[in-house]
Amino acid sequence: MEHFTWLDYSVFVVYLLATTAIGALFVRGQRNVDDYFLAGRSMGSLVISMTILAALFSGISFLAAPAEAYLHGPAFYLVNLGFFIATPITTIFVLPFFYQARFFTAYQYLEERFSGVVRTVASASFILRVLLWLALATYAPALALEQATGLPLWFSILCTGMLTTCYTTFGGMKAVIWTDVMQLIVLFGGQIIISLMALMRLPGGIGQVMDLAVADNRWNLSFSLDPTERLTIWGLVIGGAFMHLVQMATDQVSVQRYLTAKSLREAQRGLWIKLFLVLPVTAVFYGAGLILFAYYQVHGDPLADGRIGKADQILPYFVVTELSAGFPGLLIAAIYAASMSTISAGINSLTSASLIDFYQRWWPRADMTSQGQLRLARRLTLVYGALVIVFAFLVQHLGTLLEASNSVIGLVGGPLLGMFFLGIFSRRATGRGALLGWLVGVGTLLWVWLGTHVSFLWYTVIGCGVTFLVGCPMSRLEAAPDARRLEGLVWDRARAGDKR
């Protein structure tokens, strides 16, 4: 096991303290939950694009994308083509329904469109999915740090969770956004440094990387229609588009970022900018894994030799064993702090969903002041921080980080996406029909997950499709919704209203 030098430890500690300090700076100026959860709705499009990108590509991506390319090749990079489907749908059809002054969460829309029960089910689904996802985001840097320094996994998980919970509790959404921007820059730069250092130590450079990848069939891509095949072009593009839609159109973590924008136009512009940032950023991530594959074909595979236990450890292993003193501390701290940024965003969104969708709806208190709501939000943040730490100790048995994170998105998010689609695109859909569709969608997915070999890429498509296809006919078993209630809540009517 390799260990940090004193210089690495110094860089590591200073970087994490700086991140925590930046997050804590924004405690000033918070007067109410609008400031705490939505940063006063003051953000511009470039900041919006970077914080959304950072939310999607965190410390998990920093480890999982190179590990995927190292183990299986760079084919999974093509999942990004799904963004060219998901982004227009989110920007044109979905975002206008969220960007209303009275909304703090995505699930308030579902109550106005269907019922309070649908809103409660949707918000609870989001809370479950994000708790699991944040547990993975906590586990990722702990895995990296264990490989790099020999620190126990449990110690790193506790440190990540406690530091993140601390600055999120006080800093709110502004702390989340500005630490996001900083981490994205450091992570992208770190991957470039790693790739260049590995290439410099390969005798044949980039040409040797390509030759070794071809010799090992790393460029092969299946066009099969078999849904049980792990990766196919159809699964990557179609399945990827639906996974992106879950995160972009139904996820409070993303929706809360849109609502921090100064206007709907700024939020939409931010999504378009993010679309064109995602390809070069992820190309570097997957390219680093392919370069490391070639490097260790020449210098001995540490996974085959037993020097590392999982492919997810390949990047931190290279950082610690091959880079000069100082760089390992900075880059491992970047993984660590990027995951802290992701966790802080998730905890903040969990708190907003709990406070707005549950507490204020089921236990409203007319006498609670703005400062009282703010104190309650901070207490809920502490509770969710503790839950994330507990869950992080349980997720290491879910397979590679990439498969585990995408499986969680599909299993919980697919039926939720189906409910949103019913609300936005079907005037005839009812609350009861949406709930029945969701139940059948969840049941179908559980059967697919436990009883078949269908690829994780199709989970979201199946969950969304079944929910929508069952919800439509079930809605016709009862009276149609009042047409006046649908004004501004269903896409074609909203568009007609805009024309008027």
C-alpha positions in Angstrom: 0.0 0.0 0.0 1.3 3.4 -1.0 1.2 6.4 1.3 1.2 10.2 1.0 4.3 12.2 1.7 4.1 15.0 4.3 3.7 17.5 1.3 0.7 15.5 0.0 -0.9 15.6 3.4 -0.3 19.3 3.7 -1.8 20.0 0.2 -4.7 17.7 1.0 -5.6 19.4 4.3 -5.2 23.0 3.0 -7.4 22.2 0.0 -10.2 20.7 2.0 -10.1 23.5 4.6 -10.3 26.1 1.8 -13.3 24.3 0.3 -15.1 24.2 3.6 -14.3 27.8 4.3 -15.7 28.9 0.9 -18.8 27.0 1.6 -19.2 28.5 5.1 -18.7 32.1 3.8 -22.2 32.3 2.5 -24.0 32.0 5.9 -24.3 35.8 5.8 -27.2 37.4 4.1 -29.6 34.4 4.6 -32.9 35.9 5.6 -35.4 33.1 4.6 -35.7 29.8 2.9 -35.7 31.5 -0.5 -32.1 32.6 0.2 -31.2 29.2 1.7 -32.6 26.9 -1.0 -32.6 29.1 -4.1 -29.7 31.5 -3.5 -32.1 34.4 -3.8 -32.9 33.5 -7.5 -29.8 35.5 -8.6 -27.6 33.2 -10.7 -26.6 33.7 -14.4 -26.6 31.2 -17.2 -22.9 30.3 -17.1 -22.9 29.6 -13.4 -26.1 27.6 -13.8 -24.5 25.5 -16.6 -21.4 24.7 -14.6 -23.2 23.8 -11.4 -25.6 21.5 -13.2 -22.6 19.8 -15.0 -20.8 19.5 -11.6 -23.9 17.8 -10.1 -23.9 15.2 -12.9 -20.1 14.7 -13.0 -18.8 14.6 -9.5 -16.2 12.5 -7.6 -18.1 9.4 -8.7 -17.5 10.3 -12.4 -13.8 11.1 -11.6 -13.4 7.5 -10.5 -16.1 5.6 -12.4 -15.6 6.9 -15.9 -11.8 6.1 -16.1 -12.5 2.7 -14.4 -15.2 1.9 -17.0 -12.9 2.8 -19.9 -10.0 0.9 -18.2 -12.1 -2.3 -17.7 -14.4 -2.3 -20.7 -13.3 0.4 -23.2 -14.7 3.9 -23.8 -18.0 2.9 -25.4 -20.0 4.2 -22.4 -18.9 7.7 -23.4 -21.7 7.5 -26.1 -24.3 7.7 -23.3 -23.7 11.5 -23.6 -25.5 11.4 -27.0 -28.6 11.0 -24.9 -28.2 14.6 -23.7 -29.0 15.8 -27.3 -32.5 14.2 -26.7 -32.9 15.0 -23.0 -31.8 18.6 -23.1 -34.3 19.9 -25.7 -37.2 18.0 -24.0 -36.2 19.5 -20.6 -35.6 23.0 -21.9 -38.6 23.4 -24.1 -41.3 21.1 -22.6 -40.5 20.7 -18.9 -38.6 23.7 -17.5 -41.4 26.3 -18.1 -43.7 24.4 -15.7 -41.1 24.6 -12.9 -40.0 28.2 -13.3 -42.8 29.8 -11.4 -42.4 32.0 -8.4 -44.6 29.8 -6.1 -42.5 26.7 -6.7 -39.6 25.6 -4.5 -39.6 21.9 -5.6 -40.3 19.9 -8.7 -43.1 18.0 -6.9 -45.2 21.0 -6.2 -46.1 20.9 -9.9 -47.5 17.3 -9.4 -49.8 18.4 -6.7 -51.3 21.2 -8.8 -51.6 18.9 -11.8 -52.8 15.7 -9.9 -53.1 15.7 -6.1 -51.2 15.9 -2.9 -50.8 12.2 -2.7 -49.0 12.1 -6.1 -46.7 14.9 -4.9 -46.0 13.0 -1.7 -45.2 9.7 -3.5 -42.9 11.5 -6.0 -41.0 13.5 -3.4 -40.6 10.3 -1.3 -39.2 8.5 -4.4 -36.8 11.3 -4.9 -35.6 11.3 -1.3 -35.0 7.5 -1.4 -33.1 7.7 -4.7 -30.9 10.6 -3.7 -30.1 9.1 -0.3 -28.7 6.1 -2.2 -26.9 8.2 -4.8 -25.3 10.4 -2.1 -24.2 7.3 -0.2 -22.3 6.3 -3.4 -20.8 9.9 -3.7 -19.6 9.5 -0.1 -18.1 6.1 -0.7 -16.2 7.2 -3.8 -13.7 9.5 -2.2 -13.3 7.1 0.7 -12.3 4.4 -1.7 -9.8 6.7 -3.4 -8.3 7.8 -0.1 -8.0 4.2 1.2 -6.0 3.3 -1.9 -3.9 6.4 -1.8 -3.1 6.8 1.8 -4.1 3.6 3.7 -6.6 5.5 5.8 -9.5 3.2 6.7 -12.6 3.4 4.6 -14.8 4.2 7.7 -12.6 7.1 8.7 -12.8 8.7 5.3 -16.6 8.2 5.1 -17.1 9.9 8.5 -14.8 12.8 7.5 -16.6 13.4 4.2 -20.0 13.3 5.7 -19.3 15.5 8.7 -17.4 18.2 6.9 -20.0 18.4 4.1 -22.9 18.5 6.5 -21.2 21.3 8.4 -20.7 23.8 5.6 -24.0 22.9 3.9 -25.9 23.4 7.1 -24.7 27.0 7.3 -23.9 28.0 3.7 -27.1 26.9 1.9 -27.4 26.9 -1.9 -24.9 29.6 -2.6 -22.2 27.5 -0.9 -23.3 24.6 -3.0 -23.1 26.5 -6.3 -19.8 28.2 -5.8 -18.0 25.1 -4.5 -19.5 23.2 -7.5 -17.9 25.7 -9.9 -14.5 25.4 -8.2 -14.6 21.6 -8.1 -15.5 21.2 -11.8 -12.5 23.3 -12.8 -10.1 21.3 -10.5 -11.5 17.9 -11.6 -11.2 18.7 -15.3 -7.7 20.0 -14.9 -6.7 17.0 -12.8 -7.8 14.5 -15.5 -5.8 16.4 -18.1 -2.7 16.3 -15.9 -3.1 12.5 -15.3 -3.6 11.8 -19.0 -0.6 13.9 -20.1 1.7 12.3 -17.4 0.7 8.8 -18.5 1.1 9.6 -22.2 4.6 11.0 -21.6 5.7 7.6 -20.1 4.3 5.6 -23.0 7.0 5.0 -25.6 4.5 5.2 -28.5 2.4 8.0 -27.1 -1.2 8.3 -28.2 -0.6 6.0 -31.2 0.3 3.2 -28.8 -2.9 3.9 -26.9 -4.9 3.4 -30.0 -3.0 0.3 -31.1 -3.4 -1.4 -27.8 -7.1 -0.5 -27.6 -7.7 -2.0 -31.1 -5.7 -5.1 -30.3 -7.8 -5.7 -27.2 -11.1 -5.0 -29.0 -11.7 -1.9 -26.9 -13.4 0.0 -29.7 -16.0 -2.6 -30.4 -19.6 -1.4 -30.1 -22.6 -3.6 -30.4 -25.6 -2.7 -32.5 -27.6 -5.7 -31.1 -31.2 -5.2 -30.1 -30.8 -7.7 -27.2 -31.7 -5.8 -24.0 -29.6 -8.3 -21.9 -26.4 -7.2 -23.6 -24.5 -4.9 -21.2 -23.8 -2.1 -23.6 -25.3 -1.5 -27.1 -25.6 1.7 -29.1 -29.4 1.6 -28.6 -29.1 1.2 -24.8 -26.5 4.0 -24.6 -28.4 6.5 -26.6 -32.1 5.7 -25.8 -31.5 4.4 -22.3 -29.0 7.2 -21.7 -31.6 9.8 -22.8 -34.1 8.5 -20.3 -31.5 8.4 -17.4 -30.6 12.0 -18.2 -34.2 13.0 -18.2 -34.6 11.6 -14.7 -31.8 13.8 -13.4 -32.7 16.8 -15.5 -36.5 16.8 -15.5 -37.6 15.2 -12.2 -34.7 15.6 -9.8 -34.9 18.3 -7.2 -31.1 18.5 -7.2 -31.2 19.8 -10.8 -34.6 21.6 -10.6 -33.4 23.5 -7.6 -30.4 24.8 -9.6 -32.7 25.9 -12.4 -34.8 27.9 -9.9 -31.7 29.8 -8.7 -31.6 31.5 -12.1 -32.6 35.2 -12.5 -35.2 34.2 -15.1 -36.6 31.3 -17.1 -34.5 32.5 -20.1 -31.3 32.4 -18.0 -32.1 28.8 -16.8 -32.8 27.6 -20.4 -29.6 29.2 -21.7 -27.7 27.5 -18.9 -29.0 24.1 -20.0 -27.9 24.7 -23.6 -24.4 25.8 -22.5 -24.1 22.7 -20.4 -25.0 20.5 -23.4 -21.9 21.7 -25.2 -19.7 21.5 -22.2 -20.5 17.9 -21.4 -18.8 16.3 -24.4 -15.3 17.7 -24.0 -15.4 17.2 -20.2 -16.5 13.6 -20.3 -14.2 12.9 -23.3 -11.3 13.7 -21.0 -12.7 11.5 -18.2 -13.1 8.4 -20.5 -9.9 9.2 -22.4 -7.9 9.1 -19.1 -9.2 5.5 -18.5 -8.2 4.4 -22.0 -4.7 5.9 -21.5 -4.3 4.2 -18.2 -5.3 0.9 -19.8 -2.5 1.3 -22.3 -0.1 2.4 -19.7 -0.6 -0.6 -17.5 -0.5 -3.0 -20.5 3.1 -1.8 -20.8 4.0 -1.5 -17.1 2.0 -4.4 -15.6 -1.7 -4.4 -14.7 -2.2 -3.7 -10.9 -5.8 -5.1 -11.0 -4.6 -8.5 -12.4 -1.6 -8.5 -10.0 -3.8 -7.9 -7.0 -2.2 -4.5 -6.2 -5.7 -3.0 -6.2 -9.0 -4.7 -5.4 -11.4 -2.9 -7.8 -11.2 -1.1 -11.1 -12.6 2.0 -9.4 -9.2 2.3 -7.7 -7.1 2.5 -10.8 -7.0 6.3 -11.1 -6.0 7.1 -7.5 -3.4 4.2 -7.7 -1.8 5.9 -10.7 -1.9 9.3 -9.0 -0.1 8.1 -5.9 2.4 5.7 -7.5 3.4 7.8 -10.5 3.0 11.5 -9.9 5.5 13.6 -8.0 5.0 14.8 -4.4 2.2 17.4 -4.1 0.1 16.3 -7.0 -1.3 13.2 -5.3 -2.5 15.4 -2.4 -4.1 17.9 -4.7 -5.8 15.4 -6.9 -7.1 13.1 -4.2 -8.3 16.2 -2.4 -10.1 17.3 -5.6 -11.9 13.9 -5.7 -12.8 14.2 -2.1 -13.9 17.8 -2.3 -15.9 17.3 -5.5 -17.8 14.5 -3.8 -18.4 16.9 -0.9 -19.8 19.4 -3.3 -22.2 16.8 -4.8 -23.2 15.6 -1.3 -23.9 19.2 -0.2 -26.1 19.8 -3.2 -28.0 16.6 -2.6 -28.5 17.2 1.1 -29.7 20.7 0.4 -32.2 19.4 -2.1 -33.3 16.6 0.3 -33.9 19.3 3.0 -35.9 21.5 0.6 -38.1 18.5 -0.5 -38.7 17.5 3.1 -39.5 21.0 4.4 -41.6 22.1 1.4 -43.3 18.9 0.3 -43.8 17.3 3.7 -43.5 19.6 6.7 -45.2 22.7 5.3 -47.9 20.6 3.6 -48.8 18.2 6.4 -47.9 20.2 9.5 -48.3 23.8 8.5 -47.7 26.5 11.2 -48.9 30.0 10.5 -46.9 31.3 13.4 -43.5 30.1 12.1 -41.3 33.0 11.1 -38.8 33.1 8.2 -36.0 32.6 10.7 -37.8 29.7 12.3 -38.1 28.0 8.9 -34.4 28.6 8.3 -33.5 27.0 11.7 -35.7 24.0 10.8 -34.0 23.7 7.4 -30.6 23.6 9.1 -31.7 20.9 11.6 -33.0 18.8 8.7 -29.7 19.2 6.9 -27.9 17.7 9.9 -30.3 14.8 9.9 -29.8 14.0 6.2 -26.0 14.3 6.6 -26.1 11.6 9.3 -28.4 9.4 7.1 -26.0 9.7 4.1 -23.1 8.6 6.3 -25.0 5.5 7.5 -26.0 4.6 3.9 -22.4 5.0 2.7 -21.4 2.0 4.7 -23.9 -0.2 2.9 -23.3 0.6 -0.8 -19.9 -1.0 -1.4 -21.7 -4.3 -2.3 -23.5 -2.8 -5.3 -20.9 -3.5 -8.0 -18.8 -0.8 -9.8 -19.6 2.8 -9.1 -20.8 3.4 -12.6 -23.3 0.5 -12.7 -24.5 1.1 -9.1 -25.2 4.8 -9.7 -27.0 4.3 -13.0 -29.0 1.4 -11.6 -30.2 3.6 -8.7 -31.3 6.2 -11.2 -33.3 3.7 -13.3 -34.9 1.7 -10.5 -36.4 4.7 -8.6 -36.3 7.4 -11.2 -38.0 5.6 -14.2 -41.5 5.4 -12.7 -41.1 9.0 -11.4 -40.3 10.2 -14.9 -43.4 8.4 -16.2 -45.6 10.4 -13.7 -44.2 13.7 -14.9 -44.7 12.7 -18.5 -48.3 11.8 -17.7 -48.9 15.2 -16.1 -47.2 17.3 -18.8 -48.2 15.4 -22.0 -51.6 13.9 -21.3 -54.6 16.1 -20.7 -56.7 13.0 -19.8 -54.4 11.7 -17.1 -55.7 11.7 -13.6 -54.0 11.5 -10.2 -55.4 8.0 -9.5 -54.3 6.8 -13.0 -50.8 8.2 -12.4 -50.5 6.4 -9.1 -51.6 3.1 -10.5 -49.2 3.5 -13.4 -46.4 4.3 -10.9 -47.2 1.2 -8.8 -47.1 -1.1 -11.9 -43.9 0.6 -13.1 -42.2 0.0 -9.8 -43.4 -3.6 -9.6 -42.2 -4.3 -13.2 -38.8 -2.9 -12.5 -38.3 -4.9 -9.4 -39.1 -8.0 -11.4 -36.7 -7.0 -14.2 -33.9 -6.2 -11.7 -34.2 -9.4 -9.6 -35.5 -11.9 -12.2 -33.9 -11.1 -15.5 -30.5 -10.2 -17.0 -31.7 -6.9 -18.7 -29.0 -4.3 -18.9 -29.1 -1.5 -16.3 -29.3 1.0 -19.2 -32.9 0.0 -19.9 -34.3 0.3 -16.3 -35.3 3.9 -16.8 -37.0 3.3 -20.2 -38.9 0.3 -18.8 -40.0 2.1 -15.6 -41.1 5.3 -17.4 -42.8 3.4 -20.3 -44.8 1.1 -18.1 -45.9 3.9 -15.9 -47.1 6.0 -18.8 -48.7 3.2 -20.7 -50.6 1.9 -17.7 -51.4 5.4 -16.4 -53.2 6.5 -19.6 -55.9 3.8 -19.8 -56.3 3.7 -16.0 -57.1 7.4 -16.1 -60.0 6.8 -18.5 -61.8 4.7 -15.8 -62.7 7.9 -14.0 -64.0 11.3 -15.0 -61.7 13.6 -16.9 -59.9 16.5 -15.0 -61.6 19.9 -15.0 -60.3 21.7 -18.1 -59.9 24.9 -16.2 -57.5 23.3 -13.7 -55.2 22.2 -16.5 -54.5 25.8 -17.7 -50.7 26.3 -17.6 -50.2 22.7 -16.3 -50.3 20.7 -19.5 -47.9 21.3 -22.4 -50.3 21.9 -25.3 -52.5 24.2 -23.3 -49.5 26.1 -21.9 -48.3 26.6 -25.4 -51.7 27.8 -26.6 -51.9 30.2 -23.7 -48.5 31.6 -24.7 -49.7 32.2 -28.2 -52.7 34.1 -26.9 
